[in-house]
Amino acid sequence: MTDFLNAAQAATRRMRDLFPPTPLMRNDYLSDRFGADIWLKREDLTPVRSYKLRGASNAMGRALETAPDQRLFVAASAGNHAQGLAYACRHFGVRGVIFMPVTTPQQKVDKTRAFGGDAVEIRMVGDYVDDTLAAAKAFCAEAGGHFLAPFDDDHVIEGQASVAVEVLEELDTPPDVMILPVGGGGLSAGTRQVLAAASPRTQMLLAEPAGGASLAAALAGGAPVSLPNVDTFVDGAAVGTIGTRPFRALADVDPACVFAVPEDRLCMTILEMLNTEGIVLEPAGALSVDLLRDVGDRIAGKRVVCVTSGGNFDFERLPEVRERAQRAAGLKKYFVLRLPQRPGALRDFLDLLGPEDDIARFEYLKKSARNFGSVLIGIETRNPGNFPELFAKLDAAEFLYRDITNDTLLGELLI
């Protein structure tokens, strides 16, 4: 562990050529809310707005130490790793070829190109990440490049560990708890090794998206396993299989320290941090803050560091985030109502709504029935306790309805 700590500290020193340490900031709002001394390690404030620059630059620098004539680096990424690699390519004066799925939002493509400038070429290949990855590796082998993986690389892990090195250098005493997001595992694997060597009393709690809980699956199976389905909403951490190398450092993690964060609830945290603190976090970047909701008993009165791992949020997603946050808070529901086809039936329904209930959507699903029609209705309210009252009124009035708010299949078809 001492050897890894020394390597991580050396990597941290090398990074000062690229950017200063990211701020470690006490957050009064979260500290008061959760009764703890809570600090945010603001990785959303690196030059590329995520910690991925650390691993990419360290791995590239180490590769150039071994092979100074290597001038081509290749990656497959639709997100923060691509931007980190692009920035590092321009810094080291090498060429980068980055493969991205054709479905990548234009905003991410443009940002990657801006960070890399003339040093980077972007190739749009494949509808899915697996296709993109295969194309990138095939090109890399043919062109004699160096393939730079986003997390399953020892030097990437070493670079990501610089986050923990900076935390320990910036605080007068080590934190009692560090909370980190988990995707492929590079950040958590590096942090765990640094803490084991330099601050073994610090407890590490890990947050992964419920729709991509690859670490929990690996711990249960004793080895990395491929998840059958992955919810890609938390695109910076929704990984189908945790990295082989990261898992070596995480294999004996207590499963009770690994938590699955619901995606809809995560949206509440994204909006809360934006509206209350003015901090823009991408879904993966908000994972550690959201986990505070689940670990109040573990952190009360303690010094806690949450790693906000990235802030590359596409504001075109804001309507979806708001929608999911409302559902998670119980402030919005969708249901299908069987409405009698008679004069006054709609008025009878409207009269049941309370003063805080607002119709956000109203759509006839079947207009040809003679006696009844199916209506998709979305209701927003100010207090989640209003919905039981509304449904009780519907039952008393003998309206037939079905709550489809959490029905994934019907939601995709109708909402």
Buried (B, 14 or more C-beta within 10 A) or exposed (E): BEEBBEBBBBBBEBBEEBBEBBBBBEBEEBBEBBEBBBBBBBBBBBBBBBBBBBBBBBBBBBBBEEEEEBBBBBBBBBBBBBBBBBBBBBBBEBBBBBBBBEEBBEEBBEBBBEBBEEBBBBBBBBEEBEBBBBBBBEBBEEEEBBBBBBBBBBBBBBBBBBBBBBBBEBBEEBBBBBBBBBBBBBBBBBBBBBBBBBBEEBBBBBBBBBBBBBBBBBBEEEEBBEBEEBBBBBBBBBBBBBBEBBBBBBEEBEEEBBBBBBBBBBBBBBBBBBEEBEBBBBBBBBBBBBBBBBBEEBBEEBBBBBBBBBBBBEEEBBEEBBBBBBBBBBBBBBBBBBBBEEEEBBEEBEEBBBEEBEEBBEEEEEEEEEEBBBBBBBBBBEEEEBBEBBBEBBEEEEBEBEEBBEBEEBEEEBB
